[in-house]
Amino acid sequence: MSDLSSMSTPQVLNGYERAVQCTYGRIPIAFVRGRGARLWDSEGKEYLDFVSGGRAGTGLGHCHPRVVEAIRRQAEALLFVSNDFHHPWGARLGELLAQRSGGRKAFFCNSGTEASETAIKLARKWGSQNGGRYEIVTAQGSFHGRTLGALSATGQTKFHQGFQPLLEGFHYCRWNDPDSLASAVNARTCAIYLEPVQGESGTYPASPAFMQAAARLARERGCLLMVDEVQTGFGRTGRYWAYEHYSVEPHVIATAKALGGGLPIGACLALPEYCALVPGDHGCTFGGNPLCAAAAVAALEALDAENLVERAATLGERMLGTMRDWARQYPSITEVRGLGLMQAIEFHGDQAATVGRGALERGLITHTVGAGILRLLPPLCLTDEEADRGLAILAREISTVGGRG
Ligand SMILES: Cc1ncc(COP(=O)(O)O)c(C=O)c1O
């Protein structure tokens, strides 16, 4: 195996520059090690990770011992067999997800966008058998993934530019506007597809009235309610699923990210009577492979064993309380919002970018949306001491821009 431990940061950055397509605005840091909420770069600098590896990719934190052990054991037993066969880890993962989702059955894939694609195809297939319905209503500001079906579902035109024509039949209602949602649903609608908390556009929780209107409309108009829990799933918002905050029961859940404990796996979960996809309709060669399934089983078991969902609720509330105090103190902050450990601070002008840059300099990783919204997505394993340390760094950075409204 090549030993890359001596590669310097400039060498890594040059490698990307020369040989990797430039599809991301990558930060010029090269990470080489992670544990829990901490990361180390190739120069040995330590960071506190308030984004769970970036965009909530690993909810449990880096290299959770149970996940690492499961991967180690699995790597020696079996890495891959295709979905032409069965394996015990797929069965166990399906059962765990069914137990935690009211008996919904899983289709396994590798990513969030594939989970969205599966939900879209399931809805179309179900709609074709139920009155020829094919339209899907999503929300403005939503994000459902980058492949063309999920991109068509995504209600942000900035992501569509250059990729038209998109898939037909998508309608985008105004976010948190039950009337707009009601007027977008018609006799051709097969599904309403919503994030309970819009993540990528800046952490905007759905209002209870909006989610409940979606459930009511689905019931009254005979279409499916589907939720995108790719970012919110597995405790991030202080409930196992974010839809549980709203007392609604979706027919379909798309999920990924935290599911694999750091490995790529996604799932589309559907109530058994709505599992419209049958052999030949859909597939994914590596979906639910033994390695990722074993890691996901370990991740879900760790989530329960360590009571991390409750932890996300209590720690999230405490952190949001501190941030709300800042909002009262600093005119530069226009709003603090979030659920559990999915949080955002909105600033005047470009101050989020300034705060984010300053925090990174001092070893705290956050995520900015545009220049005005600072997002926090810390891992559920974050200790009180780490939370306080990260908040202290942020408080200091905010105080330097604080007076400027
Ligand atoms: C709500 C939501 N859906 C779908 C996706 C796409 O997931 P992936 O990048 O794994 O394809 C994301 C990614 O950020 C997301 O936040």
The ligand as a Gaussian input file, in Angstrom:
#p B3LYP/6-31G(d) Opt

LIG

0 1
 C      -31.740000      16.960000       2.180000
 C      -30.720000      16.382000       1.253000
 N      -31.118000      15.511000       0.306000
 C      -30.237000      14.955000      -0.546000
 C      -28.890000      15.251000      -0.493000
 C      -27.925000      14.612000      -1.448000
 O      -27.131000      13.698000      -0.748000
 P      -25.788000      13.115000      -1.409000
 O      -24.809000      14.223000      -1.465000
 O      -25.386000      11.995000      -0.493000
 O      -26.153000      12.629000      -2.765000
 C      -28.443000      16.162000       0.485000
 C      -27.021000      16.536000       0.557000
 O      -26.621000      17.494000       1.166000
 C      -29.374000      16.732000       1.378000
 O      -28.998000      17.597000       2.321000

